[in-house]
Amino acid sequence: MRRKLIVLAVLSVGVNWRLTSSEARSPAPQTYSLTEDPGFSLMGSAIIKISRDGSREVIDQTMPAGPGRDKEYRSHRVYDFAAHKVYLKIVSDPSMACGAQDYADAAAPPELDPVSGADAFIKEIVGDGQTKEAGAENVNGIAAKVLDVTSPTSGNGKIWIAREGGFPVKVAAMGADGKTQTLLEVKQFSLAKPPASTFAIPEGCESAQAEGSVKPSTNVTAVTLRPIANYKGACPARIPMTGTITTDGPGTVFYQFGGGNMDPGQTIVFSAAGSKTVTHTMTFQPKYGNDMGVGAILEATGADASGGHGLAMQASSNAEFNITCTSGGGK
């Protein structure tokens, strides 16, 4: 489940920072609700809504329709940390079965929840840079201290950290031309206890609760993604991707391409054991400057005849490439 989305997003804007040891943070809250807009995404704008109450958490992610995405994408995740389960429902595609998977961690991935994952989130963002406290500001009602971040090799930026809870409420990068780009901003935050109904298992997921309830019709044995050439040209950049999926028998396979975030995914049917080639074109729009580094990936797993599948995926190695915009960048 954990993907290096933060690393990819930071590489895309060329910012590497490091929090100094003097920046101690108070304990993060265990009960809260928040809305992030924007959230880190190389595939366009993303809105993330989170509700947590101790051992339970819900994360809703929305990516609006845009270049390379002909309709809105919405996902709904329910984490039950005590039961060590996570459920995923693609709300924008009712034909896709709910997925259920064992989940050992006590918190959601930090790229999705910067509150519970504050330490890891900030470490990934700051990297090898240096920080200096630069005063205090109020970010959408949240009292925060401001840190100026500098790196002689990667550029400058700012990070706003909540006075209470020590989590990032805003992250911005600054280029050599002085232009800034907001990469993350918490627009709404509440410590009120969410209603119990918030954490209900999504409709259609009930049958996926039992271990092994999804019976794949075949097993994926190998996944590869061909190298992707560097791109230089007008942006948004449409990048073709080609991969190979191998199975041990006939059946249905669910697969997804990703580059920062994963596309909604689709299925392919194998008539016998062997390999099939799959292709996809992803659209990338640098949100800062005219250059971005991307790490693409292909993931696949066996599915039942209706496309139902678990969340555990076989994954290819990353295919890393650069995008240089000759026009249309930094939007």
C-alpha positions, -999 to 999 in steps of 0.1 A, spaced: 0 0 0 28 24 7 41 42 -23 68 69 -26 44 96 -36 59 122 -15 94 116 -28 81 118 -63 62 150 -57 92 166 -40 115 156 -69 90 171 -93 96 206 -79 133 201 -71 131 207 -33 150 188 -7 148 200 29 158 189 64 143 198 97 169 206 124 169 188 157 158 220 175 124 218 158 108 195 184 71 188 178 43 181 203 24 148 200 0 146 171 -37 143 180 -55 110 177 -90 123 169 -95 149 142 -109 158 108 -93 178 80 -94 188 44 -62 192 23 -65 212 -9 -42 209 -27 -27 176 -18 6 163 -34 -2 149 -69 17 149 -102 -14 139 -120 -33 172 -113 -51 188 -84 -62 165 -55 -85 171 -25 -81 148 5 -106 146 33 -96 127 65 -115 117 96 -98 98 125 -109 86 159 -82 65 176 -79 31 159 -102 41 129 -96 64 100 -114 73 67 -96 90 38 -115 103 8 -95 114 -22 -109 133 -52 -91 142 -84 -113 163 -108 -116 156 -145 -89 173 -165 -62 167 -192 -57 129 -195 -86 122 -171 -120 123 -188 -140 120 -155 -136 127 -118 -118 101 -98 -129 94 -62 -117 68 -37 -128 59 -2 -105 42 22 -115 29 56 -87 18 80 -94 -3 111 -60 -3 128 -72 -25 157 -85 -52 133 -55 -47 110 -77 -42 80 -81 -16 52 -109 -13 27 -108 5 -6 -138 15 -27 -134 34 -60 -166 55 -56 -163 70 -91 -165 36 -107 -193 15 -92 -184 -15 -114 -152 -20 -95 -155 -43 -65 -144 -32 -31 -109 -44 -20 -99 -55 15 -65 -62 28 -46 -69 60 -29 -38 73 -2 -40 100 6 -3 106 -10 18 133 -15 48 110 -24 56 74 5 62 49 20 97 55 16 107 19 -22 106 26 -23 118 62 3 144 73 -10 145 108 -5 109 120 25 106 96 40 140 105 75 128 113 79 107 82 61 133 61 84 162 72 115 140 69 107 132 33 99 168 24 129 184 41 155 160 28 190 175 30 181 212 33 184 235 63 156 253 82 153 286 100 123 297 120 108 328 104 79 339 126 43 328 131 12 328 109 -23 317 110 -32 292 83 -69 289 79 -75 292 116 -45 270 126 -17 287 146 16 277 130 52 286 131 69 293 98 102 277 87 123 291 58 139 262 40 171 265 20 191 242 -1 221 253 -22 215 225 -47 177 221 -48 161 255 -41 141 272 -13 107 270 2 86 273 33 68 250 56 42 259 82 39 236 112 10 236 136 18 249 171 -4 222 186 2 188 172 34 195 152 20 185 118 25 204 85 -4 226 76 11 242 45 41 235 22 53 258 -5 83 257 -29 102 287 -44 121 287 -77 151 307 -88 127 331 -105 110 339 -71 77 322 -80 62 301 -53 39 271 -56 17 257 -28 21 219 -27 -1 213 3 -25 233 24 -49 222 52 -80 242 46 -102 229 74 -92 212 107 -112 201 137 -105 182 169 -142 173 173 -150 135 175 -163 124 141 -197 105 141 -194 67 145 -212 63 111 -182 79 94 -162 47 98 -188 23 85 -174 -3 60 -184 9 25 -213 -6 7 -202 -37 -12 -172 -43 11 -190 -65 35 -183 -96 14 -146 -87 13 -141 -87 51 -133 -123 55 -97 -134 48 -95 -148 13 -130 -138 3 -118 -126 -31 -107 -157 -50 -85 -146 -79 -90 -166 -111 -53 -165 -118 -21 -154 -101 2 -127 -114 38 -139 -114 57 -110 -130 51 -73 -139 76 -52 -159 74 -16 -172 95 -6 -202 120 23 -198 104 57 -205 124 83 -225 129 118 -212 104 143 -225 110 178 -238 82 197 -254 49 215 -248 31 208 -215 8 192 -204 30 162 -214 13 130 -226 36 101 -217 29 67 -232 37 37 -210 40 1 -219 42 -29 -196 40 -66 -195 20 -88 -171 26 -125 -167 2 -150 -151 3 -187 -142 -30 -196 -158 -62 -183 -174 -83 -156 -157 -88 -119 -150 -61 -94 -139 -66 -60 -125 -38 -35 -132 -28 2 -127 -2 25 -141 11 53 -118 34 83 -118 31 100 -84 -5 88 -80 -21 56 -94 -47 58 -123 -81 42 -115 -71 9 -131 -87 -16 -155 -89 -54 -161 -75 -77 -188 -85 -113 -194 -59 -141 -200 -71 -172 -220 -41 -192 -207 -9 -188 -187 16 -164 -203 23 -127 -208 3 -98 -222 13 -63 -231 -7 -34 -216 -4 3 -226 -16 36 -211 -10 73 -217 -7 95 -186 -8 133 -186 16 153 -165 14 190 -158 43 204 -138 28 225 -110 60 245 -104 86 256 -129 92 238 -162 110 207 -150 100 176 -131 113 142 -123 89 113 -124 90 77 -112 64 56 -130 52 21 -120 29 -7 -131 10 -28 -106 -12 -59 -111 -30 -86 -92 -53 -115 -99 -90 -108 -98 -122 -127 -98 -144 -128 -129 -162 -96 -119 -129 -77 -114 -129 -79 -76 -95 -81 -61 -74 -76 -30 -52 -46 -25 -19 -65 -25 -2 -59 -59 28 -73 -78 48 -42 -89 73 -34 -116 105 -16 -109 103 22 -111 109 37 -146 124 71 -139 123 99 -165 124 137 -167 99 162 -182 111 195 -195 84 219 -206 93 243 -235 59 259 -230 29 255 -207 48 246 -175 43 258 -140 5 258 -142 
